Amino acid sequence: MKNTLNFSIEATKEKLTPRSGVIIFGEYLKGLELEALINKSLPSTNHHSAYNSSEFIYPLLLMFHSGGRVINDIREIKLDKALQAILQIDKIWAPSAFSKYLKRLSDDKENGIKSINKVLLKRFLKSIKTKKEELILDIDASFIEAHKNTALYSYKGEPGYMPMIGHINGGFVIDVDFREGNISPSTENYEFIKQCINKLPSNTKLDRVRIEKCWLPSKSI
């Protein structure tokens, strides 16, 4: 037959994954040495059977990057044996184990996360300085829909939360102010800007602040 396509089909036992983009992200995190930073800043208990914090946080990052929204979505990563093999993940725990780990996180763990961000911020600022770019802070609220009993309704008409997020040069998140859903995005912006500035090293200053297409020179803050 003239219209027959010239290819053949064969069976294979090779492991396949639909998450090739997640693999690239996972390798990027390894290049940042994030797992070592996590284990240093978020130490586990001294119990001999304790697990490293990276065994929970690293898979969660992969899950969220692949579109996961709830803890049970970690099952999709757990079932992806090809992804685990390529990223050299020995084991992924059940959703209940992740829930227990997250519930144990306390204020000292939050400080540990902030210390990780501080290390990564220094690297990011170094790359900006190398490129001789202006240092620009963007702040904007990001609505998170949530149907918990404690979630309050936002101006969007849905219950949830309205965290204010500050990021520099369109990429690095420098700080977050977690807020209730009924808090207006324009609330205490000046205070949040100063909060972000305080995260910068003492010898580093912003050039501009951008709030929904409104540019402000840093000297006006």
Buried (B, 14 or more C-beta within 10 A) or exposed (E): EEEEEEEEEEEEEEEEBEBEEBBEBBEEBBEBEBBEBBBBBBBBEEEEEEBBBBBBBBBBBBBEBBEBEEBBBBBBBBEBEBBBEBBEBEEBBEBEBBEEBEEEBEEEBEEBBEEBBEBBBEEBBEEBEEEEEEBBBBBBBEBEEEEEEEBBEBEEEBBBBBBBBBBBBEEBEBBBBEBBBBBEBEEBBEEBBEBBBEBBEEEBEBEBBBBEEEEBEBEEE
